[in-house]
Amino acid sequence: MPIIKSAIKRVKQAEVARQRNVAAKRALKLAVKAFETKPSAETLAAVSSELDKMLKKNLLPKNTVARRKSALSAKAKAAGVKLSAAKPKATAAKPAAKKAPAKTAVAKKPAAKKAPAKAAAAKKPAAKKTTK
């Protein structure tokens, strides 16, 4: 066991993270088993969602997730599951949040600065012509 206070804390944190990771991996395995026993669009969506969670938590590399999703969708296609309708039931039950209409900001051109009006210069009277 570590003696230093920060090392003790680190061991505790590592144990909590390990428990969380084990639970996530277990959930993925259960979802995959559910898909393999009864391939359907819902179970495929559940597995895909679990894989995305694993990717987000950095528990699996990006390519591994892509490879597993590809293999599962190939199995689903072979089983005759329609892949386009693969939506989890949980998201279908949620009401769609209404978005406020976006304000369209019209970019106005900055007004061109006008030069200050110069006072009209008084004209000098024309020079008289002198004859020689």
Protein Blocks (a to p, Z undefined) as FASTA:
>chain_A
ZZbfklmmmmmmmmmmmmmmmmmmmmmmmmmmmmmmmgcfklmmmmmmmmmmmmmnopac
fklmmmmmmmmmmmmmmnopafklmccfklmmpccddddddddddddddddddddddddd
ddddddddddZZ
